[in-house]
Each structure stands twice: as structure tokens, then as C-alpha cells.
């Protein structure tokens, strides 16, 4: 059994002073029933999804993790900037060695300079499939949510909505297969199901009774904290006949934008408000549908559905679950002829409607970039001039594998890369301690760094070609080199990265790229190949601040940030298949001057490999 104790207890010394949040929960194997079968999964406190953690801006968070199973484990605090606390960021073999069976580690960090909805999840192999939950940072008393002034404080309730999957097979076995062969079999339509808060809904077998329901009162306004926790899928999300207003993405405020459908890629979070303003004698379908811009990528998923249930309404699923065995758990005591059918969306984007997704992304605007380095909530310095200009090509590649048969090319296994480097995780130790100790004068092993990583990650791709050429680029562009290569940034560097998608083997795909350690501004995006000579218009007025950005299918995105958080920071695609294949790299941000610009030493119980 895996038992992880997350010690939770809150004590505010003063509502205007720093508080301390300690956690005490158990992470263990739990048997749940989904899709007509009992399945053993890893959970926190027997909960799937995991518990929501609520803290306040300025809180110190202390989480002690004790591991009592055969699996190694780490926890990543996705979207928490970890200012001067890189030791607590969580990605295995990047900032820490895993917490091994019968060992423990205490994550200890302060949440500062940010508020909003982010999340936590396992960051090793594919354990985050079930080991995840929301991490909500409430603003302190001096920094209310900006949209509270618009609504005059009339949010009746907030609700966490996790868009994800339920896997019927052991995800660790699937992960091993992907590592060994580069492939994953989805021939069985129920190898995994789309889910809303862990429930697939009535379109799936044996799933009607557990359908997610949000009970609402007519005239009240609700804040939905939506997070895409899926391993693989992007989602389009809607509530039939209701308008949602986007007010925050990735824990950063936005200008309000009203829409009937929102889009989230794996790793992204979004706050929307919705008013229950429709006839109260009906209830309405909540719909989460996979977005797949490249239909060459096969999918067998049905939509996940839930119910936006008005107080006092009587309703039934209409039509009842469409899968042939799905009605086996229906509530037979209902008299369906007396019930109103659920209202379904009158219009909804097609599964591959990239025009809608591109339009939606373009409408998300920040509340105004900070040019002065303010420390107030959701404000990060926007660099107007650039010291490091980087160009990263994201690609699906192939590596020799004589025994592999399921890849895009016989005799090769599927891989992924950034600038043709397919990243390989170290195993002897993590990159952060190797870097930290190799730079200490009194440390004996000055060659430690050389055995773990090299500092020659390329700023630009080795080959220049028509990255988004269709239908496929010549196979020579799919070649990749494996390596553990990092890019070193001076403290305070003003960095711009062009993230360019490609269509080397599988055709163009979207890539949700997540940066650990700090958020960044999304200053431009477009289709085709990025061409600096074409005078690309950069949004330096109200760019959105994000920690996970979608690089469009057959297109590019430009991000900017100031490297002012010393440590080792992971950058990777948040589609689990792609990160397993190697679509990731690492930044090392060097120390600056003085203690406020210098990474402190590791904690005493820091895990060893």
C-alpha cells in the first residue's frame, strides 16, 4: 500500500500576516467502480479526483509525503512559481530524486505574488492519471479578484470542475509499453474514458448513476474553476443554453470574455463565471468533448457529460445512454414520461474545428502587463527588449528499434523532440542537485555535472525546412538525437522563445507547452512557419499571462519572460505521450546577487536516488 501523508492544518496568526498551511492526507490504493468494472487506482484519501487544497496568497505550505508502496512518487505544484524554492517543484530527476518506498520528503514553500486556480499532480511516469487535484490560492485581503468588482461580490458559490480521464488499464503498465515500444494501443474504446470530476457520464457503459451534477439556483452566479487534468486530451467544454465569462487562465486574471464554449489543453486551468438564468423547470447538459485537430490521430472516446441541475427541476437523460449496455445502472424507479429531457447544446464546434479554437485563444487578453516588476497578484515583468532569443521546433520523431512494429516507421519507435533533441531523464541523481553542488567550492565531486547533463541545448533547430509542410515532411527531418541537454540563463535575462510546431511524421498537432518556475506572457501566435522578417505584431499591451500555452496545429507561438527565479526549471509538452517520448528540455537560471537572488541549500530530508 502507498500511504502519503499530506499534513493539513491552517492557522492564521493575523488575517493580514503570513499564515501556515499544513496537510495531513493519505495517498493509497483505492478500488473504484467505473465502466462496469472494479479498478484499483492510486488516490489521496480514497478520493478520485484528489482533494482540493485551498490556501491564501502569502501562506507557507508544508506537505510531508511518506511513501509506502513499490512505486516511486513525486508531487508537482503546477502553476506555483516556487520563488527561491526549486527543491520543492517536484518533477522526478529534474529538481528531485523520487520519494522511494518507505521514505518521506516534506515539501515546504511559500505562495507569493500570485492568486487563482492552479493544481497539484504526481510528476513521475503516468501516476498523475489519478493523483491530482485543484490548488486554489485565494487573494489576500489587499488584493481581491478584479472580477468581484464587476459582479459586486455576487458569486454565490465556486465549484472545481476537473476535465480528465478514467483508465481501465494500469497506467504504469501502459507507461512501460510506451517507453519500450513508443506506442500505445487504443483499439479498445474503453481503455480510457473522458470524465468530468472522475465521472464519464451516461454515454459510457454503467455510468449514468454516478454522473457529475452541479446543483444551481435560478438567478445565482457561479464561479467554475475548470482544469484539464487529462493525460492526453484537449477539451471543448459547454453548458447548454448558458454563457460563460472567462476571467482567469492559469492562475492569472484576464479581461472578461463571454462565450458559449471554452477550450482547455492538458495542464491548463480557467476560471469562468456563469449565471443560472434559464427556465428553472429544466436542467441542462454539461458537455466535455475531445478536440482533435489532426484526424490522423485515431480516437474512440465518447463525450463526457454532466448535469447543470436547477433546483426543483425534474429531468431525465435524453436520449438515455447511447452505448448498448449503458442503461444497466439506470434508476428504474423513475417514471420517465413525467420528467423533462435534459436541454442539450444547440450548437457545438466539430471535433477538429481548429478555426474555433484559434479564435477562442486569440480572445484571451491579460489585464495589462507589468513593466515595473510589481509584486502584486498575477503581475510579472514583461520584457520589452530581449537578451536571449530562442527558436524551438516541436516535432514527432523516430529512433531505431529493430523489434518495434507499431510506430510510424517499421524498425523505429516513435519519439518526440525539441530542436531534434529527444530528452533523456538522468537516473543517477536529479539535475538540480548536480548543478547546485558542482558549483560549490567545498564540494568534492566537481565532475558531478558532467555525469548528469550537458549545457549545449541548441538555441535554434539544426535544420531549417518547411516545418508545417503537408502532408508530411521528408523522413530525414524526423531523425533525433537522445540526450540530457540544458540551456543556461543568466539571472535577469529577458527571454523570448518562438515555439514552432511541425508535421514531421504524424501531421500537425497542437502542443500544450508548460514552463515550471514562473509564468510567461504570450505575445504572439499564428499559423504556418514563423517568419521574423514579416514584422510579426507582438502584443505588448495586454498579453495573457500563462504557465501552459497551446502551440497551434501547424503554427507557432511566441512567449516572453524574465529569468528571475534561480534554479532548474522544466519545459515540456503536457501531453503525457509526448513527454514520455522526449518533448522536453531544461533551463538552468543562475544565481544573481545577494540572498534574494540566490537559491538556498536543499532541505535536510531531500530525497536521494
N, C-alpha and C positions, 0 to 999 in steps of 0.2 A: 504494500500500500504506500502511496505517496501522500505524505502529510506536510503541508506547507503552512506554517503559522504566520499570518499577517496580523500584527497586533494593532487593533483599532481602539483608540480611546481619545476623545477630544477634550482639551482643556484650554479655554481662553483665559489668559491672565488678565486681559483687558480687551474690550472689543476693538480698540484701536492699536493694540500691540500685537506682536508676533504670537501666534498660537502654536500648539504642538498637536499633531495628529499621529496616533499610534494605532496599529492594526493587529487584530487577532482573528484569523480565519483558518480554516483547514482546506487544503487542496488535496483531493483524494479521488480514487476511482469510484464512480457512481454509475449505477445501472439505470438507464432511461429507456422508455419505450417510444420509438418513432418508426413510422413506415412499417407497422405490423410486427416489429421485432424488438426484443430487448437487446440493448447495446451497452457495453461498458465504456465509459469515457472518463477523462480527467476533468475534474471540476474544482471550484472553490466553494466550500460549504455546501456541497451537494447541489449547487446551483448551476444550471446551464440556461442562458449565459451566466457569467460570473457576476458577483455583486458590484453595484455602483459605489464608487468611492467619491465622497464629497469633501472638499477642503476649501479653504478661503485663501485668497491671494495673500502671500506673506507667511503662510503656515510652514512649519517644519514637519516633514512627513517621515515617519520611521516605520519601516516594514521589515520584520525579521522572517526569513524564509528558511524552513527546515525541510529537507528532502528525505523521504523515507521509501522511495521506490527505486526501481532499476534505471529509470530514465534520468538523465541529467536535465537540469532546468535552469532557465534564467527568466527574469521579468523585465520587460522594457516599458518605459513610461512614455508612450507615443505622444509627441507634441509638447512634453515638458522640456524646457530648454536646458535644464541641468547646468545652470551657470556655476562654473568652478566646481562641478561635481560629476565629472565624466565617469568616475569609478562606478556611479550608480545608474548609468544609462541602460545597460542590460544586454546588448547583443552579444551572443556567445562568440568567444575567440576574437572579438573586436575590442570591447572595453573590459571584458572579464572572462575568466575561465568559468565554465559551468559550475553550478552547485551540484556536486556529486551526491549519490545516495548516502544518507546518514550524515550529511554535512549541512551547514547553515551559513547564511550570509544576511546581514542587516543592510538594507537599502536606507540611506539617510540623506535627504536632500531638502532644500527649501524652494518653495514655489514663489518666484518673484517676477514682477514685471509682466505678468500675463494673467488672463482670466478667460473662462469659456469652457467649451466642451472638447476634451481630448479623451484618450483612453489608455488602458494598460493591456498588455498581452505577453504571452511567452514569446521569446525570441531565440528559439533553437529548434531545429528540424521543423516539423509541421504541427507542433503541440498547440500553437495558438488557435487551431481549429475549434477547440473547446475552452481553452484557457485564456479568457479575455473578458473585459468589462469596461464600463464607462468610468472616466476620471474627470469629475466636474470641479472646476475651480471657480468658486464664487468671487466676485469682485469685493474688495474691502469697502468699508463704509464711505471712503472718499471717492470711489470710482464705481458708480452704478453703471449697469448696462445702458448704453446710449439709447437703445430702443425702448427702455422703460419710460423715457420722457415722451416718446411718440404715443405709446399706449396708455400713458398716465398711470402706470403701475397696475394695469388691469389684467395681467396674466393670472388666470385662475389656477393653473396647475402646470408644472413641467413634467415631461414624460420622456424617458430614454427609449429610443427605437433602434435596435440593432439589426441591420440587414446582413445576413450571413448564410451559412450552410449548415446542413447536418449530414455527416458522413456515416454511411453504413458499414464501411470497412475501417480497420485500424489505420489511422493516418500515418503512423510510424512505419508500418509495412509499405504503404504507398510511397512514402518518402524514400525508403531504401530502394524500392524499384526504380524510382526516378533517378536516384544517384547512380545506380548500376547500369541502367539502360537508356536513360534520358527520355523515357516515355511514360505515359500514364494512360491506362485503359478506361474509357468512359462508355464502353459498349453497353453496360448495364445502365438503364436510365435512372436507376435509383442508387447508384454508387454514392451520389450525394444529392441532396435536395436543397433548393433555395428555402430560406426561412426568415421569418420576422420574429425577433426575440426568441429564437430557438424553435419556432413552430412553423412547419411548412404550410399548413392550411389545407382546405378541403379539396384542392385539386390533386393532392397526393393521397395514396392509399392509407387508410386507417388514421387520418389526420384531422378530421373535422372537429372532433370533440375538443382538441387542445388549441384550436385556432386562436391567435392573438386578437384580443378585443380591447379597444380603448373606449371606455365609457365616458360620455360627454353630456353636458347640459346645454341646451339651446341658449345662445346669446353669450356664452362664455368663450374666452380666448385661451388657447393652449400653446405652450412653448414645447415643440418637439425637438429633442436632441438626437439627431439621426447620425448613426455611424455605420460605415461599411466595414464590417469585420470579416468579410469573405476571404478565403484563401485565394480564389481565382477570379471571381466575377465582379463586373461593374453592374450597377443597377440604376434603372429608372423607377421613380417612386411617385405615387399619386394617391390622393383621397378623392373618390368620385364626387363631382359637383362642388368641390371646395377649392379655394385658392389658398396657397401657402405663400408666405412672405419670408424670403431669405434674409437673415440679419447677422449671420456669423458663419464663417468657414474656418475649419482647422483651429478653432480657439481664437480667432481674430475677427473683430467686428467688420461688417460691410454696410454699404448703403442699402437700404431696404429695396428688395426686388421681388415683385409678385409674379407668381407663375402657377400653373396647374400641375406641372410635373417638374421634379428636381432630379439631378443626376449626381451620383457619387461613385467614385472608383475605390478599390480597396485601400484602406488606410485613411480615407478622408472622413471628416465629420462636418456637420452642418446644423445650425440652429434655424428653425423656421417657426413662425407663429401662424396659427390657423384658428379662425373663429367658427364656432358651430352655428352657422347662420342659415341652415336649410330646414325644411319642414321636419318637425320633431317626431312625426309619426312613422318616419322611415329611418333605416340605418344604411350605411354606405360602405362600399368596398374599399379597403386599403390594399393597394397593389404594388408589389415589388417584382420587376421583370428584368431579366438579364439583358444587358446591352452588349452586342457582339458585332462590331463594325466589319470584321473580316469573316464572312460566312464560310471561308475555307476552314475555319476552326470549328469543328463539329461540337454541337451541344445537344443534350437530351433533356435539359431542365425545363420543368414546368414553372409557371409563375408562383411565387409565394403570395398568399392573400391573408388579410385580416379584416376586422370589422371596426368601423368608426360608429360606435353604438350610442344612439341618442337615448337619453333617459326616458323610459316609458314606452319605447317603440317595441313592436312585435315583428319579428323578421324571420326569414329562412334563407338559406343559400339558394340562389337561383342563377344558373341551374345547380342542382346538387352536384357534389363532386363528380368530375367528368371521368376520372380513372375508373375502370371497370370494377375494382374491388374497394373503391374509396368509401362507399357508403356503409361499410361493415360496422362502423362505430357511430352511426348516426343516432340521434336522440329520437327513438321511435315513439316516445310519449307525446311528441309534438303533433298537433293537427295542422299539417302544412297548409291546408286550404284556408285556415284562419289567419295566416301570417303573411306579412308583406315581403316580397322578394327584396334582396339587397339591391341598392342602386349601384350600377357599375359605371366606370368611366365612359363618357360618350365619345371621347377620342383619346388616343394614346399613341405615342411615337412607335414606329416599327422597330423591330429588334436591332436593325442595323442603321437606324436613322442618324447618321453622323452629322447631318445638317442641323438637326435639333440640338444635339449635344454640343457642337461647336458654338451655336448661337447662345445656348444656356451659359456656357463657360464665359463667353465674351461679355455677358451682362453682369457678372460678379465684379463689383468695384469696391475698393477699400474706402475707409472713411477719411483718408488723407494720409499720405506717407509722412513720416517724421524725418526731417532733415537736420534736427538738432540733437538727436540722441536722447530724447526724453525717456524716462524710465516708467512712465505711466502705462496702464494696462494696454496690451496689444500694440505698443508703439516700438518700432525697431528703426534704426537709422537706415535711410535709403541712400545708397551711394549714387551721386550724380556723375562722378568721374571713376574710372576703372584702373586698378593696378594689375589685376590678373584677368586676362580674357581667355576663357576656356571653351572648347568646342567638343562636345561628347556625342558620338554616334551610338545609338542603342540598336543592337542587332541580335537576330536569332542566327546561330552559327552551327557548325558541325565539327566534332572531334573524332578521330579514328577510333573505331571499336569493332573489330572483326566479328565478334559474336552478336552484335546488335542488329536487330532486324526491324524494329518498329519506328525508326527515325525517319526523317525526311529523305535521307540518302542511305541506301544499303551499305553496310560496313562502317557506318558512322553513327554516333549517338548525338542527339540534339544537345546544343549548348546555347549559351547566351553571353553577350559581352558588351562592354563599353570601350569604344576605340579599339576593338578587336582584342581586348584583354579579358579573358574569362577568369573571373576572380576565384581564387582558391583560399579557403579558410585555413589559417595555421592550426596546428594541433598541439605543439609543444608548450605554448603559452599564448596569451592574448596579445594583440598589437599594442594596446595602451601600456601595460607594464614593461613590455620590451622597449618601447620608446622612452618611457619615463626613467627607467633605471639605466639605460645606456647613456643617458645624458647627465647622470650624477657622477661627480668627481670621485667619490669614495666607493663607487660600486665596482666590484671585482671583474665582472664579465662585460667588458666594453664591446665585445663582439656579439652580444645577445641579439641586437637589432638585425644584424646580417643573417642570422639563422632563422628569422621570423618573417621579415619583409624587406623589400627594396623600395627606394624612393624615386623610382623612374616611371611612375604612371604618366602616360603621354598627355600633353595638353590638347593635342589635336589628333584626329584619326590618321593612321599610317597610309591609308588610301583615300584618294578623293575620287568620287564617282557619283553617278545619279542615284542617290540614296533611296529615293522613293520611286524609282523606275518600276513600271508594271509590265507584265505580271510578276516577274522575278528577275533579280539581278544575276549576272554570271556567277557560277558557283565559286570562282576563286575569291570572291568577296566574302564568302561565308567562312573562310578559314579564320581560326583564332588561336591565340597563344594563352596557355594557362599560366597564372602567376599570382603572387600576393604582392601587388604593387600599390603604393600610396602616393598621394600628392601632398607636398608640404606647403603650407601657407604661413606667411609672416603674420604676427599679431597685428590686427588693424587693417589687413589687406581688404581692399574694395574689389569684390569678385563678381564677375559676370560669367554665367555658363549658358551657352547655347545647347539645348538638348534636342537632338535631331533623331527622329525615328527613321527606320529603314525597312526595306522589304526584301532582305537578302534571300530568305528561304520560304517563309510561310506567308508572304504577302504582308502588307502594312498592318500593324496592330497599335493600339494605344498602350501607353506605359505610365502607370502612376509612380512617379519618382519621389521618394521620401528622403529627406535630409535630417539626420539626427543632430542635436545640439543647438539648433537655432532655426527660426523660421526665415523665410526669404520672400522677396517681392517678385511677383510675376509681372514683368514689364512688357512682354510682347508674346504673341503666338500667331501661327499662320500655317498654311498648307504648302506642300511641295518642299523644295530644298531651300534652306536658309541662305540668303544672299546678302551679305553685309553691304555690298556695293549698291543695292537697290534702295538705300536710305529707309530702312525699316523704322516705322514710327514706334518709339518707345513711350509707354505710358509712365511718366514720371510725376504725375499729379495725384492719381487715386488708384494705383495698382493694388490688387488684393495681396494680403499677407498670408502665406500658406506654409505648411510643413510637408505637404504632399501635393504634387502638381501632375495633372494629366498632360502628357505629351500626345498630341492628337495623332490618330491613324494617318500615316502619310504626311506628317507635318513636323512642326518644331515649336519649341517654347524657349523663352529667354527669361532667366531668373537672375536676381542680384541680391547680395547680402554683404555685410561687413563681418569679417572673420575676427570676432572679438570675444570668443569663448575658448580658452586654451584647452586642448585635449585631443582625443582621437574620435572622429565622427564618421559614421557610416552613411553612404549614399547608395540607394538601391531601388530597384523596381519592387513594388509591393504586391505584385502577383507572385505567389509562392513558387509556382513552377519556374518562373524566370529567375528568381533569386537563387533557387537551387541549381539552376543551370549556370549561374555565374554573372548575372547582370547587376554588378555592384562594384563599388570602389570605396576607398577610404581617404579622408582628408586628415592630416595632422596640422592642427593650429598651434603654433609655437607660443611659448610664454611671452608676455610683454614685459612691462617694467612694474615692479612693486607687487605686493601681495594681492591686490585686486585684479591683477592681470596674470597671475601665476597659479597653475594647477597645484593644489595641496597634495600631500602624500596620500597613499591609499589607506583605507581603514584597516584596523588590526585584524579583522576576520575576513579580509579579502580572499576570495577562493583561489586555490592553486590548481593547476592542471595535473 
